[in-house]
Amino acid sequence: MVVTRKPGLFSRGDSRVLLLLAFASIYIIWGSTYLAIRYAVETIPPLITAGARHLGAGAVLMAWALARGYRPDRRELRSSLVLGILFFFIGHGTLHWAEQIVPSGLAALLVATEAMWVALLGAVFFRQKLNLANLVGLVLGLVGVMLLTIGQGTSAQSASLLGVIVILLGTVSWSLGMLYSTRATLPSDPLARAAMPLLVGAVLLLTTAGFTGEFRGLQVANVTAKSALGLLYLIVFGSIVAFTAYTWLLERVAPNVIVTHTYVNPVVAVWLGWAWAGEAMSPRTTLAAILVVVAVILMSFNGMEQSAQEARGEQSEEAA
């Protein structure tokens, strides 16, 4: 990510504490959003849910950034447009739609394959190297995905199979966005960096909702308190808190380290789905979950090594 550093919301002295808080946000909060999405889309159409979620969060963050003196330039707008499409219009639009027919725990496990796609796409498009651990992780991850999709093609579950495919497409899109963000010119202000892609995604999602007839089908009187609270949670915690932390981390930490949230998120999501929504975990799904989590850990090794090397380099520069 091409960013000109300047004094702002986060000071260098607070970086260690902020790193811990930022990782806690994307580990725990994002793990809980899968169940919140499931509750929200029960009575609110999925594209409206996703669009309203990102519009509310993006508007709050952008207003704050503008009040702090931020003003966007053309390159930042262009980069934010690309991220808004990859992260939110495709990445989140597909997830919200699919959770109408896919359990929240299964959705989280499928999104956990993000680390695989980041590594694969990085190797194909950016010549990033894969080590033996990455290759083993890739194989385990693919086996895990196969186990998750086995039996989804029967007549009673064909819709669930479609949901699985749609989530995987959205996960690939999000992974492309992660790689793009490390090379794009994005706002140096962390609030604007989170807000602009959110607003782009919201506009595209709500426009698409209009074309597909979701607004005509929305019955406000039929929206349950559970769905409304789910949407509110997604706006405040899933988008404002967690995505701000995520974009801040993208500036400071290698992508393969950031995607370690994908082996904590499914654990949180599966537990919440079981405890709160009565979602069952079959032996096959449990095995697939273990394979996916192990695969993500193995796929993250390069990023961890790179981040450690960069940290040692920064410490050497400070000592000098």
Secondary structure, DSSP 8 states (H G I E B T S, - for coil): -B----S-SS-GGGHHHHHHHHHHIIIIIHHHHHHHHHHHTTTS-HHHHHHHHHHHHHHHHHHHHHHTT----HHHHHHHHHHIIIIIIIIIHHHHHHTTTS-HHHHHHHHTTHHHHHHHHHHHHH-----HHHHHHHHHHHHHHHHHHTTTTSGGGHHHHHHHHHHHHHHHHHHHHHHHHTTSB--SSHHHHHHHHHHHHHHHHHHHHHHTTHHHH--GGG--HHHHHHHHHIIIIIIIIHHHHHHHHHHHS-HHHHGGGGGTHHHHHHHHHHHHH-----HHHHHHHHHHHHHHHHHTHHHHHHHHHHHHHHHHHHH-
